[in-house]
Amino acid sequence: LFPPQFPRIILWLMVELAIIGSDMQEVIGSAIAINLLSVGKIPLWGGVLITIADTFVFLFLDKYGLRKLEAFFGLLITIMALTFGYEYITVKPNQEKLLQGLFIPYCRDCGTPQLEQAVGIVGAVIMPHNMYLHSALVKSRQVNRADKREVREANKYFFIESCIALFVSFIINIFVVTVFAEAFFNKTNADVNQVCANSSSPHSSLFPNNNETLEVDIYKGGVVLGCYFGPAALYIWAIGILAAGQSSTMTGTYSGQFVMEGFLNLRWSRFARVLLTRSIAVTPTLFVAIFQDVEHLTGMNDFLNVLMSLQLPFALIPVLTFTSLPSVMHDFANGLFWKVAGGLLILLICCINMYFVVAYVMSLNHLGLYIGAAVLSVIYLSFVAYLV
């Protein structure tokens, strides 16, 4: 039905789409952080242009080797943990409610916007291109692959390393979500407008003096934290967002290099790689930043998180397939338990994605959009089925 290179090219395009989406998020986050740190003196479009300089910073660091970059990446994650941890301690969320939400997840009176947030969290936490990045970093380690005992020991430490990284990511996400939940839930625009006016915040005009429910994003979230908990909370929040953006740049750059080498057997220089993805990411983001307001910019960020979730099967299915093949993995191929568990996880993610797409399209109330979404869904599911 398809030429042999068809799935390879499509998978590469899907991963590239995820990387470009991630790069756009980094540009958005960094632009917002720069705007907050400069007290609005640097406009959002100026922050977008400044992020272009990231390219040259990471190309400079690249000369010192992968281990130095990994250490710098660790520093950025530490900054994120400290800054978002500070916000968590400052806001003092209800610990009992936090534990209840962790182990008994529920959402009262939720609709499509809340579902979009939930699907977006899946895409934001389990970024598809990072699946390839972890595999590539494993390849970079000096291990005698002819010695099974040494490979088994290396696998154990790779597993521990991945678990620690995911656990730290999980904790950072808990900090952010609980801070937002505790600080902003059940507040109105009028409540925040009054507090911001009393604290002489230059951003009080962001919130109209009405009784509509407060809607926050990473930009407004920082502003509200500054109004309620002092300027330090705002600036520390912005530093955390900036660190998150820079770490995202690094993962996107390296995973882009590895997937291009793997799928296309092309070895572009990192300069060319970053220049291409950053140009594609900056252009639409810059237009939105110039001609629209911050709500449209952060709204685009939510959409990109959903895009990540939709791309997940294109990373998970190949990884599960190849790690289950004895001809590739020999004695280290997945056993029955991991095959079944991995398959069920992929099925769950696909079901969540499809449920969201159906709910989102139904909320648009337009026949043409229904037809377009139906055609795209059939193509999407067909390719997923083909991979399976």
Phi, psi and chi 1 to 4 in degrees:
 res  aa     phi    psi   chi1   chi2   chi3   chi4
   1 LEU       -  -39.7  -72.9  174.7      -      -
   2 PHE  -124.4  149.3  -58.5  109.0      -      -
   3 PRO   -64.2  154.3   20.1  -30.1      -      -
   4 PRO   -57.1  -32.1  -21.3   30.1      -      -
   5 GLN   -84.1   -4.5   67.8  -90.4   26.5      -
   6 PHE   -58.1  -55.2  174.9   78.8      -      -
   7 PRO   -62.8  -32.5   19.4  -29.8      -      -
   8 ARG   -64.1  -45.7 -174.5  159.6   51.1   87.5
   9 ILE   -66.6  -44.1  -60.5  -61.9      -      -
  10 ILE   -63.5  -44.1  -63.9  -62.9      -      -
  11 LEU   -61.8  -41.0  -78.5  172.0      -      -
  12 TRP   -61.5  -44.6  172.0   69.8      -      -
  13 LEU   -62.3  -39.9  -71.0  173.5      -      -
  14 MET   -64.2  -42.7  -68.1  -61.0  101.7      -
  15 VAL   -67.8  -39.9  178.6      -      -      -
  16 GLU   -61.2  -40.0  -73.5  -66.9  -20.0      -
  17 LEU   -60.8  -42.2 -169.2   61.1      -      -
  18 ALA   -64.4  -40.4      -      -      -      -
  19 ILE   -66.6  -43.1  -69.2  168.2      -      -
  20 ILE   -64.5  -39.9  -69.9  167.2      -      -
  21 GLY   -61.5  -42.3      -      -      -      -
  22 SER   -64.4  -39.4  172.3      -      -      -
  23 ASP   -65.8  -37.9 -146.5   37.1      -      -
  24 MET   -63.2  -39.5  -72.4  177.8   71.3      -
  25 GLN   -63.6  -39.9  -72.5 -178.9  -55.2      -
  26 GLU   -63.2  -41.8 -176.3  -86.2  -42.0      -
  27 VAL   -63.8  -44.7  170.9      -      -      -
  28 ILE   -62.4  -49.6  -68.7  168.4      -      -
  29 GLY   -61.6  -44.0      -      -      -      -
  30 SER   -66.1  -40.5  -64.1      -      -      -
  31 ALA   -62.6  -42.2      -      -      -      -
  32 ILE   -65.3  -43.5  -72.2  171.7      -      -
  33 ALA   -62.1  -43.7      -      -      -      -
  34 ILE   -64.4  -39.9  -69.5  166.6      -      -
  35 ASN   -62.5  -43.0 -179.7  -92.2      -      -
  36 LEU   -68.1  -42.6  -71.7  171.9      -      -
  37 LEU   -67.1  -27.9  -71.8  169.6      -      -
  38 SER   -92.9    9.9   65.9      -      -      -
  39 VAL    53.7   40.9 -159.9      -      -      -
  40 GLY    81.7   -2.7      -      -      -      -
  41 LYS   -68.1  -34.0  -71.8 -175.0  171.2   60.6
  42 ILE   -96.3  114.9  -61.7  176.2      -      -
  43 PRO   -66.4  167.2   24.9  -32.8      -      -
  44 LEU   -59.6  -41.1  -71.4  170.7      -      -
  45 TRP   -66.4  -30.4   59.9  -94.6      -      -
  46 GLY   -67.4  -40.3      -      -      -      -
  47 GLY   -62.7  -36.6      -      -      -      -
  48 VAL   -63.2  -43.4  170.7      -      -      -
  49 LEU   -66.1  -37.4  -68.5  175.8      -      -
  50 ILE   -63.5  -34.2  -71.4  171.4      -      -
  51 THR   -65.3  -17.8   58.0      -      -      -
  52 ILE   -60.7  -30.5  -64.0  172.2      -      -
  53 ALA   -64.5  -21.1      -      -      -      -
  54 ASP   -52.9  -38.4  -68.4  -10.9      -      -
  55 THR   -51.5  -50.2  -55.0      -      -      -
  56 PHE   -72.5  -32.8  -55.6  102.6      -      -
  57 VAL   -62.2  -46.9  171.5      -      -      -
  58 PHE   -75.2  -29.6  -70.5  116.5      -      -
  59 LEU   -66.4  -34.4  -72.3  172.4      -      -
  60 PHE   -66.5  -45.2  171.9   75.5      -      -
  61 LEU   -65.5  -30.1  -72.6  172.2      -      -
  62 ASP   -61.0  -26.6 -170.9   43.0      -      -
  63 LYS   -65.8  -20.7  -66.1  179.9  179.8  178.2
  64 TYR   -91.4    3.6  -67.0   94.1      -      -
  65 GLY    99.5  161.4      -      -      -      -
  66 LEU   -65.8  -37.7 -171.1   59.7      -      -
  67 ARG   -63.8  -38.9  -63.8  -66.3  175.2  -89.1
  68 LYS   -64.9  -39.8  -60.8  -70.1 -167.7  -57.3
  69 LEU   -65.4  -38.9  -92.9  176.7      -      -
  70 GLU   -63.4  -38.2  -74.7 -177.4  -25.7      -
  71 ALA   -64.4  -41.5      -      -      -      -
  72 PHE   -65.3  -39.2 -177.3   64.9      -      -
  73 PHE   -60.8  -42.5 -173.6   58.2      -      -
  74 GLY   -61.2  -37.6      -      -      -      -
  75 LEU   -63.1  -43.3  173.4   64.8      -      -
  76 LEU   -62.8  -41.5  -68.7  174.4      -      -
  77 ILE   -64.8  -38.9  -68.5  174.4      -      -
  78 THR   -62.1  -42.3  -56.7      -      -      -
  79 ILE   -61.2  -43.1  -68.0  171.3      -      -
  80 MET   -60.6  -46.4  -71.9  161.8   59.5      -
  81 ALA   -62.1  -41.7      -      -      -      -
  82 LEU   -69.4  -44.2  -68.2  174.2      -      -
  83 THR   -69.3  -48.6   51.4      -      -      -
  84 PHE   -70.4  -29.4  -63.8  137.6      -      -
  85 GLY   -65.5  -38.3      -      -      -      -
  86 TYR   -60.8  -44.6  170.3   84.3      -      -
  87 GLU   -61.7  -39.6  -55.1  -68.4   -6.9      -
  88 TYR   -62.0  -45.5 -179.2   85.9      -      -
  89 ILE   -67.7  -37.9  -66.8  168.4      -      -
  90 THR   -66.2  -43.9  -57.0      -      -      -
  91 VAL   -76.1  -29.5  173.0      -      -      -
  92 LYS    55.7   66.6  -62.2 -177.2  179.1  131.5
  93 PRO   -67.1  160.2   22.9  -31.0      -      -
  94 ASN   -70.8  112.2 -173.9  -44.5      -      -
  95 GLN   -66.5  -35.1  -58.0  -59.5  -50.8      -
  96 GLU   -64.4  -43.6 -177.0 -176.5  -20.2      -
  97 LYS   -66.1  -35.6  -67.2  -74.2 -173.6 -175.4
  98 LEU   -61.5  -49.1  168.8   61.4      -      -
  99 LEU   -64.2  -37.9  -68.4  171.9      -      -
 100 GLN   -62.9  -42.1 -177.2 -177.8  -17.7      -
 101 GLY   -68.4  -31.7      -      -      -      -
 102 LEU   -68.2  -41.5  -82.8  174.5      -      -
 103 PHE  -102.0  -17.9  -64.7  104.8      -      -
 104 ILE  -129.0   74.3  -45.7  171.7      -      -
 105 PRO   -68.4  132.9   22.7  -29.8      -      -
 106 TYR  -155.3  164.6   66.6   95.2      -      -
 107 CYS  -146.4  108.1 -172.7      -      -      -
 108 ARG   -80.3  133.8 -172.4 -176.9  -56.6  154.1
 109 ASP    54.5   42.6  -58.4  -35.1      -      -
 110 CYS   -86.7  146.7  -75.6      -      -      -
 111 GLY  -127.0 -158.9      -      -      -      -
 112 THR   -61.3  -42.9  -58.0      -      -      -
 113 PRO   -59.7  -41.1  -22.7   33.6      -      -
 114 GLN   -68.0  -37.1  -70.2   76.4   23.1      -
 115 LEU   -65.0  -38.4 -177.0   61.1      -      -
 116 GLU   -61.3  -41.6  179.7 -177.5  -12.1      -
 117 GLN   -62.5  -43.2  -68.2  -71.2  -26.8      -
 118 ALA   -64.0  -44.9      -      -      -      -
 119 VAL   -65.6  -38.1  173.9      -      -      -
 120 GLY   -62.6  -36.4      -      -      -      -
 121 ILE   -62.1  -40.5  -74.5  172.2      -      -
 122 VAL   -58.8  -47.2  174.5      -      -      -
 123 GLY   -68.2  -32.4      -      -      -      -
 124 ALA   -74.8  -35.0      -      -      -      -
 125 VAL   -81.7  -44.5  175.0      -      -      -
 126 ILE  -106.0   74.7  -41.9  170.0      -      -
 127 MET   -68.0  128.7  -72.4 -168.7  165.6      -
 128 PRO   -59.4  -40.8   13.1  -25.4      -      -
 129 HIS   -69.5  -20.1   52.4  -76.4      -      -
 130 ASN   -68.8  -22.1  -78.8   -3.7      -      -
 131 MET   -61.0  -41.0  -57.3  -65.1  -68.1      -
 132 TYR   -74.7  -35.6  -66.2  102.4      -      -
 133 LEU   -63.1  -43.5  179.4   63.1      -      -
 134 HIS   -60.6  -42.1  -85.6  -84.6      -      -
 135 SER   -63.1  -41.5  -60.5      -      -      -
 136 ALA   -67.6  -37.8      -      -      -      -
 137 LEU   -67.2  -33.9  -68.9  176.4      -      -
 138 VAL   -61.1  -40.8  165.8      -      -      -
 139 LYS   -62.8  -27.9  -80.9  179.9   61.5 -178.0
 140 SER   -77.1  -12.1   71.5      -      -      -
 141 ARG   -77.9  145.0  -54.9  -62.0 -166.9 -127.4
 142 GLN   -84.6   97.4  -64.0  -60.7  -44.1      -
 143 VAL  -130.1  136.3  178.0      -      -      -
 144 ASN   -77.6   98.4  179.0   11.3      -      -
 145 ARG   -73.9   -8.2  -73.0  166.7  172.9   78.9
 146 ALA   -82.5  -15.8      -      -      -      -
 147 ASP  -100.2  109.2 -174.2  -18.5      -      -
 148 LYS   -63.5  -36.6  -70.6 -178.3 -177.9  178.7
 149 ARG   -63.7  -41.1 -173.9 -168.5   59.6   79.1
 150 GLU   -68.4  -38.7 -166.8  171.4  -29.8      -
 151 VAL   -64.8  -41.6  170.9      -      -      -
 152 ARG   -63.5  -41.1 -167.7  169.5  -77.3  108.5
 153 GLU   -66.2  -41.8 -177.5 -177.6   20.9      -
 154 ALA   -62.5  -41.2      -      -      -      -
 155 ASN   -60.0  -39.0  -78.5  -18.7      -      -
 156 LYS   -62.0  -44.0 -179.4  179.5   78.2  172.0
 157 TYR   -74.6  -31.6  -71.9  111.3      -      -
 158 PHE   -62.2  -41.1  -69.8  142.1      -      -
 159 PHE   -63.4  -44.8  177.6   74.9      -      -
 160 ILE   -63.4  -43.1  -67.6  169.9      -      -
 161 GLU   -60.9  -45.3 -179.7 -174.1   30.0      -
 162 SER   -64.8  -41.5  -64.1      -      -      -
 163 CYS   -62.1  -41.5  -73.7      -      -      -
 164 ILE   -64.3  -45.4  -68.2  171.1      -      -
 165 ALA   -61.0  -45.0      -      -      -      -
 166 LEU   -67.7  -36.4  -71.8  169.8      -      -
 167 PHE   -66.4  -43.1  179.9   71.9      -      -
 168 VAL   -62.0  -43.3  171.3      -      -      -
 169 SER   -59.8  -41.4  173.5      -      -      -
 170 PHE   -62.3  -44.4  175.3   68.0      -      -
 171 ILE   -63.9  -43.9  -65.6  -62.6      -      -
 172 ILE   -61.1  -41.7  -69.5  172.1      -      -
 173 ASN   -66.1  -36.8  -83.0  -78.4      -      -
 174 ILE   -62.1  -44.1  -75.9  179.6      -      -
 175 PHE   -54.1  -50.2  -73.7  162.6      -      -
 176 VAL   -66.3  -48.7  174.6      -      -      -
 177 VAL   -64.5  -43.4  172.2      -      -      -
 178 THR   -70.5  -34.1   49.9      -      -      -
 179 VAL   -62.0  -46.1  163.2      -      -      -
 180 PHE   -62.8  -43.7  -91.4   52.1      -      -
 181 ALA   -64.0  -45.0      -      -      -      -
 182 GLU   -74.0  -41.0 -177.5   70.4   25.4      -
 183 ALA   -80.5  -29.4      -      -      -      -
 184 PHE  -116.9  -10.5  -47.8  136.4      -      -
 185 PHE   -66.9  135.3 -177.0   63.8      -      -
 186 ASN    65.7   20.1  -93.7  -10.4      -      -
 187 LYS   -97.9  149.8  -74.2 -170.5  170.6   60.1
 188 THR  -105.6  165.5   64.4      -      -      -
 189 ASN   -59.3  -37.5  -73.6  -36.1      -      -
 190 ALA   -64.2  -40.4      -      -      -      -
 191 ASP   -57.5  -49.1  -64.3  -25.4      -      -
 192 VAL   -70.6  -39.1  177.2      -      -      -
 193 ASN   -57.9  -43.0  179.8  -77.0      -      -
 194 GLN   -66.9  -45.6 -175.1  177.2   -1.1      -
 195 VAL   -64.1  -42.9  172.3      -      -      -
 196 CYS   -65.1  -38.9  -74.0      -      -      -
 197 ALA   -65.2  -41.3      -      -      -      -
 198 ASN   -66.2  -30.0  -68.7  -20.7      -      -
 199 SER   -91.9    8.6   63.2      -      -      -
 200 SER    57.6   35.3  -56.6      -      -      -
 201 SER   -73.2  135.7  168.9      -      -      -
 202 PRO   -72.5   -6.8   25.4  -32.3      -      -
 203 HIS  -102.3    9.2  -55.6  -75.0      -      -
 204 SER   -61.5  -25.4   57.1      -      -      -
 205 SER   -68.4  -12.5   58.4      -      -      -
 206 LEU   -64.4  -23.4  -84.9  173.7      -      -
 207 PHE  -115.7  108.6  -50.2   99.6      -      -
 208 PRO   -63.6  149.4   21.2  -30.3      -      -
 209 ASN   -82.4   70.3 -165.1    8.4      -      -
 210 ASN  -136.0  174.6   58.2   40.7      -      -
 211 ASN   -95.6   18.1  -70.7  -37.7      -      -
 212 GLU   -71.7  150.6  -69.1 -177.7   12.6      -
 213 THR   -64.5  137.2  -57.2      -      -      -
 214 LEU   -64.9  131.5  174.1   68.6      -      -
 215 GLU  -116.3  124.8  -67.3 -174.9    5.9      -
 216 VAL  -120.7  157.7  -68.9      -      -      -
 217 ASP  -138.7 -169.2   44.5   47.2      -      -
 218 ILE   -67.3  -25.8   58.2  173.4      -      -
 219 TYR   -77.5  -57.2 -178.6   79.9      -      -
 220 LYS   -63.2  -32.9  -75.3 -175.3  177.8  178.0
 221 GLY   -57.9  -45.5      -      -      -      -
 222 GLY   -63.6  -40.3      -      -      -      -
 223 VAL   -62.6  -47.3  170.7      -      -      -
 224 VAL   -64.3  -41.0  177.3      -      -      -
 225 LEU   -59.6  -39.5  -73.0  170.0      -      -
 226 GLY   -65.4  -38.2      -      -      -      -
 227 CYS   -67.8  -42.5  -67.7      -      -      -
 228 TYR   -84.9  -33.9  -84.5   82.8      -      -
 229 PHE  -122.2   10.9  -56.6  102.3      -      -
 230 GLY    98.3  159.3      -      -      -      -
 231 PRO   -57.5  -32.2  -21.0   31.2      -      -
 232 ALA   -58.7  -39.2      -      -      -      -
 233 ALA   -62.2  -38.8      -      -      -      -
 234 LEU   -66.4  -48.1 -175.4  149.9      -      -
 235 TYR   -69.2  -37.6  -65.2  124.4      -      -
 236 ILE   -66.7  -38.1  -70.4  170.7      -      -
 237 TRP   -59.4  -45.8  171.5  -99.8      -      -
 238 ALA   -63.9  -39.0      -      -      -      -
 239 ILE   -63.1  -41.0  -69.7  168.2      -      -
 240 GLY   -62.4  -42.6      -      -      -      -
 241 ILE   -63.4  -40.5  -64.8  -64.0      -      -
 242 LEU   -64.8  -43.4 -169.0   61.1      -      -
 243 ALA   -63.3  -39.9      -      -      -      -
 244 ALA   -62.2  -40.3      -      -      -      -
 245 GLY   -64.5  -41.8      -      -      -      -
 246 GLN   -67.8  -38.8  -56.2  -42.5  -58.4      -
 247 SER   -66.0  -34.7   64.9      -      -      -
 248 SER   -64.9  -38.0  176.7      -      -      -
 249 THR   -59.0  -45.0  -65.2      -      -      -
 250 MET   -63.5  -47.2  -69.8  178.3   61.6      -
 251 THR   -64.6  -39.9   57.9      -      -      -
 252 GLY   -65.1  -41.6      -      -      -      -
 253 THR   -62.5  -48.7  -59.3      -      -      -
 254 TYR   -72.4  -41.0  -86.8   90.6      -      -
 255 SER   -66.2  -35.0   53.6      -      -      -
 256 GLY   -61.6  -40.7      -      -      -      -
 257 GLN   -63.7  -43.9 -179.4   69.8   29.3      -
 258 PHE   -70.3  -40.4  -67.0  132.3      -      -
 259 VAL   -70.2  -32.0  -63.4      -      -      -
 260 MET   -67.9  -41.2 -177.5  171.5  -84.0      -
 261 GLU   -64.8  -40.9  -70.8  175.3   10.7      -
 262 GLY   -73.4  -49.2      -      -      -      -
 263 PHE   -80.3  -37.3  -76.6  119.9      -      -
 264 LEU  -111.3   -7.6  -56.7 -177.2      -      -
 265 ASN    59.1   34.5 -157.7   24.0      -      -
 266 LEU  -106.1  137.7  -73.8  177.9      -      -
 267 ARG  -117.9   77.3  -63.9 -174.8   65.0   87.3
 268 TRP   -74.3  154.5  -81.4   18.9      -      -
 269 SER   -69.4  152.4   68.2      -      -      -
 270 ARG   -63.2  -30.0  -70.5 -148.4  170.2   88.7
 271 PHE   -60.4  -48.0  179.2   83.8      -      -
 272 ALA   -65.2  -39.9      -      -      -      -
 273 ARG   -60.9  -52.1  -86.2  -82.8  -28.8  150.0
 274 VAL   -66.1  -38.3  176.7      -      -      -
 275 LEU   -61.9  -41.9 -157.2   60.5      -      -
 276 LEU   -66.1  -55.7  174.9   66.3      -      -
 277 THR   -66.1  -38.2   54.6      -      -      -
 278 ARG   -67.7  -36.8 -177.0   50.0   56.2   90.7
 279 SER   -63.8  -43.8  -60.5      -      -      -
 280 ILE   -66.1  -37.9  -63.6  171.6      -      -
 281 ALA   -73.3  -40.0      -      -      -      -
 282 VAL   -72.7  -38.0  161.6      -      -      -
 283 THR   -56.9  -58.4  -55.2      -      -      -
 284 PRO   -65.6  -35.2   21.7  -30.2      -      -
 285 THR   -64.5  -39.6  -48.2      -      -      -
 286 LEU   -64.8  -43.0 -175.5   60.0      -      -
 287 PHE   -61.6  -43.0  -82.9  110.1      -      -
 288 VAL   -65.1  -41.5  173.6      -      -      -
 289 ALA   -65.7  -33.3      -      -      -      -
 290 ILE   -79.2  -46.3  -68.2  172.5      -      -
 291 PHE   -98.9   -9.6  -62.5  109.4      -      -
 292 GLN  -124.9 -178.0  -61.7  -70.4  -15.7      -
 293 ASP  -101.6 -177.5   50.0   21.1      -      -
 294 VAL   -66.3  -28.1   71.3      -      -      -
 295 GLU   -61.5  -40.5  -79.9   84.9   -0.7      -
 296 HIS   -68.0  -34.7  -71.6   84.4      -      -
 297 LEU   -67.2  -45.7 -157.1   61.8      -      -
 298 THR   -74.9  -28.6   50.8      -      -      -
 299 GLY   -63.3  -37.9      -      -      -      -
 300 MET   -64.4  -33.7 -172.1  161.2   70.5      -
 301 ASN   -62.5  -42.6 -162.0   38.8      -      -
 302 ASP   -62.6  -42.4  -68.7  -22.8      -      -
 303 PHE   -62.3  -39.1  169.1   76.6      -      -
 304 LEU   -66.0  -34.6  -69.2  168.0      -      -
 305 ASN   -61.7  -41.3  -80.9  -24.4      -      -
 306 VAL   -65.2  -39.7  173.3      -      -      -
 307 LEU   -58.3  -40.5  176.5   67.6      -      -
 308 MET   -60.1  -43.8  -65.7  -71.5  178.6      -
 309 SER   -62.9  -39.4 -175.6      -      -      -
 310 LEU   -66.6  -26.1  -69.8  169.8      -      -
 311 GLN   -84.3  -13.0  -59.2  -59.1  -39.9      -
 312 LEU   -55.6  -45.1  -92.4  174.2      -      -
 313 PRO   -57.1  -29.3  -25.2   34.6      -      -
 314 PHE   -74.1  -12.9  -56.2  127.1      -      -
 315 ALA  -100.6  -40.8      -      -      -      -
 316 LEU   -71.1  -41.0  -65.6  175.3      -      -
 317 ILE   -64.0  -49.6  -66.6  172.4      -      -
 318 PRO   -61.4  -39.5  -23.7   34.4      -      -
 319 VAL   -63.1  -46.0  167.2      -      -      -
 320 LEU   -64.4  -38.9 -179.0   63.9      -      -
 321 THR   -62.8  -52.2  -59.7      -      -      -
 322 PHE   -71.3  -33.6  -72.3  117.2      -      -
 323 THR   -76.0   -8.4   54.4      -      -      -
 324 SER  -100.1   -3.5  -60.4      -      -      -
 325 LEU   -89.1  116.4  -71.9  175.5      -      -
 326 PRO   -60.5  -30.3  -22.6   33.4      -      -
 327 SER   -66.9  -22.2   57.6      -      -      -
 328 VAL   -99.8  -46.0  175.1      -      -      -
 329 MET   -97.0  -12.9  -58.8  -62.4  -65.9      -
 330 HIS    55.7 -123.4  -55.2  -68.7      -      -
 331 ASP   -71.2   -9.7  -67.1  -12.6      -      -
 332 PHE  -103.8   14.0  -61.0   96.6      -      -
 333 ALA   -65.6  151.1      -      -      -      -
 334 ASN   -58.6  140.4  -69.9  -30.1      -      -
 335 GLY   -81.2 -179.7      -      -      -      -
 336 LEU   -60.0  -40.6 -179.1   62.1      -      -
 337 PHE   -60.2  -47.9  171.6   79.6      -      -
 338 TRP   -69.5  -33.3  -69.8  111.0      -      -
 339 LYS   -63.0  -47.8  -71.2  178.6 -172.0  175.4
 340 VAL   -66.4  -46.6  172.3      -      -      -
 341 ALA   -61.8  -43.9      -      -      -      -
 342 GLY   -64.8  -42.3      -      -      -      -
 343 GLY   -62.3  -42.3      -      -      -      -
 344 LEU   -66.4  -37.5  -70.1  174.3      -      -
 345 LEU   -63.5  -45.3  177.4   64.4      -      -
 346 ILE   -62.6  -42.6  -67.2  167.3      -      -
 347 LEU   -61.4  -42.2  179.7   63.2      -      -
 348 LEU   -62.1  -45.6  175.9   64.1      -      -
 349 ILE   -62.6  -42.8  -70.3  170.8      -      -
 350 CYS   -62.1  -41.6  -72.8      -      -      -
 351 CYS   -64.8  -43.4  -70.2      -      -      -
 352 ILE   -61.3  -44.4  -69.1  171.5      -      -
 353 ASN   -61.2  -46.7  -71.8  -19.6      -      -
 354 MET   -66.5  -38.9  -76.5  -60.4   98.2      -
 355 TYR   -62.2  -42.5  178.6   74.4      -      -
 356 PHE   -63.8  -46.8  164.5   72.5      -      -
 357 VAL   -57.7  -45.4  169.6      -      -      -
 358 VAL   -62.5  -46.8  170.0      -      -      -
 359 ALA   -63.7  -39.9      -      -      -      -
 360 TYR   -67.3  -45.8 -177.8   76.2      -      -
 361 VAL   -67.1  -39.9  173.1      -      -      -
 362 MET   -61.0  -30.8  -67.4  -63.9  -75.9      -
 363 SER   -74.6  -13.0   68.8      -      -      -
 364 LEU   -82.1  -23.2  -62.3  175.3      -      -
 365 ASN    54.6   52.9  -64.3  -42.3      -      -
 366 HIS  -144.4  124.0 -166.6  -74.5      -      -
 367 LEU   -60.6  -43.1 -179.0   62.5      -      -
 368 GLY   -60.0  -39.8      -      -      -      -
 369 LEU   -68.5  -35.7  -67.4  172.3      -      -
 370 TYR   -59.0  -47.7  -68.0  165.1      -      -
 371 ILE   -65.1  -45.8  -64.4  169.9      -      -
 372 GLY   -60.6  -44.5      -      -      -      -
 373 ALA   -65.5  -37.1      -      -      -      -
 374 ALA   -63.8  -43.4      -      -      -      -
 375 VAL   -64.1  -46.3  170.8      -      -      -
 376 LEU   -63.6  -37.4  -71.5  173.7      -      -
 377 SER   -65.2  -40.1  -63.5      -      -      -
 378 VAL   -63.6  -43.9  168.5      -      -      -
 379 ILE   -62.3  -46.2  -64.8  170.9      -      -
 380 TYR   -58.6  -52.2  176.1   85.1      -      -
 381 LEU   -66.6  -33.9  -70.7  173.6      -      -
 382 SER   -63.9  -43.0  -62.2      -      -      -
 383 PHE   -70.2  -38.2 -173.3   64.2      -      -
 384 VAL   -60.1  -44.6  169.6      -      -      -
 385 ALA   -63.5  -39.1      -      -      -      -
 386 TYR   -61.9  -42.1  172.9   74.8      -      -
 387 LEU   -64.0  -41.8  -72.1  177.2      -      -
 388 VAL   -60.7      -  171.8      -      -      -
